Amino acid sequence: MSADKATKTTAADIARNWRLEGGIGFLLRLLDARYDVLYQDLTGQSDVTPRQFGVLIALYQNGPLTPSALAERISCDRNTLSEMLKRMTARKLISKKSNSEDRRSIRVQITAKGEETLLNVVPAAAELQSTMLAPLSKDDRAHFLKCMLAIAKTSAAEPSSSDD
């Protein structure tokens, strides 16, 4: 039997025995879909996407950041972040100021409108987290989040989607 035929047989066997419910891609898509529905339902708005929420919370907690530092903080590539910041600036959720430490760069900060928007969404975001994790025991919740973070940090160098 040739190596190609053995590989095809193995691939066919894998395909025949594959369980969608055991596939990480399938499960991540299910979780993402559930998260999106709950985010819309619980926040009651669609003005601030989950990624934009991440930008606002990072700026609220850390103060003004350079785009590079912000991109690293929210694990987002700089091109995607740049487009998102343009939209958020136009909506006056954030502002850009020259960086006093390095005149070649800027610092991004949350505006009063951005802070108000964030604080309106935060309770729903906390409820969303609780709702998503509700099927798990308290110990399992911590373990699940730790495992997700370990996988995400390993993949942090991968390009991210432009969805925001």
C-alpha positions as CSV (number, residue, x, y, z in Angstrom):
1,M,0.0,0.0,0.0
2,S,1.4,3.4,-0.9
3,A,1.9,6.2,1.6
4,D,-0.7,8.3,-0.1
5,K,-3.3,5.6,0.1
6,A,-2.4,5.0,3.8
7,T,-2.8,8.7,4.4
8,K,-6.2,8.8,2.6
9,T,-7.4,5.8,4.6
10,T,-6.3,7.5,7.8
11,A,-8.0,10.7,6.8
12,A,-11.2,8.8,5.8
13,D,-11.1,7.0,9.2
14,I,-10.7,10.3,11.0
15,A,-13.5,11.9,9.0
16,R,-15.8,8.9,9.6
17,N,-15.2,9.0,13.4
18,W,-15.1,12.8,13.8
19,R,-17.6,14.2,16.3
20,L,-18.5,17.8,15.7
21,E,-19.3,18.2,19.4
22,G,-15.7,17.2,20.2
23,G,-14.2,19.7,17.7
24,I,-12.8,22.9,19.1
25,G,-13.7,24.9,16.0
26,F,-17.3,23.8,16.2
27,L,-17.5,24.5,19.9
28,L,-15.9,27.9,19.6
29,R,-18.4,28.9,16.9
30,L,-21.3,27.7,19.2
31,L,-19.9,29.7,22.1
32,D,-19.3,32.8,19.9
33,A,-22.9,32.6,18.6
34,R,-24.3,32.2,22.1
35,Y,-22.1,35.1,23.3
36,D,-23.2,37.4,20.5
37,V,-26.9,36.7,21.1
38,L,-26.6,37.2,24.8
39,Y,-24.4,40.4,24.3
40,Q,-27.2,41.9,22.2
41,D,-30.0,40.7,24.5
42,L,-28.4,41.7,27.8
43,T,-26.8,45.0,26.8
44,G,-29.9,46.1,24.8
45,Q,-27.8,47.9,22.3
46,S,-25.6,47.3,19.3
47,D,-23.6,50.6,19.4
48,V,-20.6,49.1,21.3
49,T,-19.4,45.8,20.0
50,P,-17.6,43.4,22.3
51,R,-14.2,44.5,20.9
52,Q,-15.1,48.1,21.4
53,F,-16.1,47.3,25.0
54,G,-12.6,45.8,25.4
55,V,-11.1,49.1,24.2
56,L,-13.2,51.2,26.5
57,I,-12.6,49.0,29.6
58,A,-8.8,48.9,28.9
59,L,-8.7,52.7,28.6
60,Y,-11.0,53.2,31.6
61,Q,-8.8,50.9,33.8
62,N,-5.3,51.9,32.4
63,G,-5.8,55.5,31.4
64,P,-4.4,56.8,28.1
65,L,-2.4,54.3,26.1
66,T,-0.5,54.4,22.9
67,P,-2.2,52.4,20.1
68,S,0.6,49.8,20.4
69,A,0.1,49.3,24.1
70,L,-3.7,49.2,23.6
71,A,-3.4,46.6,20.8
72,E,-1.3,44.5,23.0
73,R,-3.6,44.9,26.0
74,I,-6.7,43.8,24.1
75,S,-4.8,41.2,21.8
76,C,-5.8,42.9,18.6
77,D,-3.6,43.6,15.5
78,R,-2.8,47.2,14.9
79,N,-4.5,47.5,11.6
80,T,-7.8,46.3,13.0
81,L,-7.4,48.5,16.0
82,S,-6.7,51.5,13.8
83,E,-9.9,51.1,11.9
84,M,-11.9,50.6,15.2
85,L,-10.3,53.7,16.8
86,K,-11.3,55.8,13.8
87,R,-15.0,54.8,14.2
88,M,-14.9,55.2,18.0
89,T,-13.3,58.7,17.6
90,A,-16.0,59.7,15.1
91,R,-18.6,58.6,17.7
92,K,-16.7,60.6,20.4
93,L,-16.2,57.5,22.6
94,I,-12.4,58.1,22.6
95,S,-10.0,60.9,21.7
96,K,-6.5,61.0,20.5
97,K,-3.9,63.3,21.9
98,S,-0.2,63.8,21.0
99,N,2.1,61.7,23.2
100,S,4.2,64.0,25.5
101,E,6.7,61.2,26.0
102,D,7.2,60.6,22.2
103,R,6.1,63.2,19.7
104,R,6.0,60.6,16.9
105,S,3.1,58.8,18.5
106,I,-0.3,59.5,20.0
107,R,-2.2,58.4,23.1
108,V,-5.7,57.2,23.1
109,Q,-8.0,58.0,26.0
110,I,-11.6,57.4,26.9
111,T,-13.9,60.5,26.7
112,A,-16.7,61.4,29.1
113,K,-19.2,60.0,26.5
114,G,-17.1,56.8,26.2
115,E,-17.0,56.4,30.0
116,E,-20.8,56.9,30.3
117,T,-21.4,54.4,27.5
118,L,-19.0,51.9,29.1
119,L,-20.6,52.2,32.5
120,N,-24.1,51.7,31.0
121,V,-22.8,48.4,29.4
122,V,-20.7,47.1,32.3
123,P,-23.6,45.6,34.4
124,A,-24.9,43.7,31.4
125,A,-21.4,42.5,30.6
126,A,-21.0,41.1,34.1
127,E,-24.4,39.4,33.8
128,L,-23.4,38.0,30.5
129,Q,-20.2,36.5,32.0
130,S,-22.3,34.9,34.8
131,T,-24.9,33.6,32.3
132,M,-22.3,32.1,30.0
133,L,-20.6,30.3,32.9
134,A,-23.8,29.3,34.7
135,P,-23.7,25.7,33.6
136,L,-20.3,25.2,35.2
137,S,-19.5,24.8,38.9
138,K,-17.5,27.6,40.5
139,D,-14.3,25.5,40.4
140,D,-15.0,24.6,36.8
141,R,-15.5,28.2,35.8
142,A,-12.1,29.2,37.0
143,H,-10.5,26.2,35.4
144,F,-12.4,26.8,32.1
145,L,-11.3,30.5,32.0
146,K,-7.7,29.5,32.8
147,C,-7.7,26.9,30.0
148,M,-9.2,29.4,27.5
149,L,-6.6,32.0,28.4
150,A,-3.7,29.4,28.0
151,I,-5.0,28.6,24.5
152,A,-5.6,32.2,23.6
153,K,-2.2,33.4,24.7
154,T,-0.5,30.6,22.7
155,S,-2.3,31.9,19.6
156,A,-1.8,35.6,20.4
157,A,0.6,35.9,17.5
158,E,-2.0,34.8,15.0
159,P,-3.7,37.5,13.0
160,S,-7.1,38.5,14.3
161,S,-10.3,39.1,12.3
162,S,-11.3,42.6,11.4
163,D,-14.7,42.2,13.2
164,D,-15.1,44.8,15.8
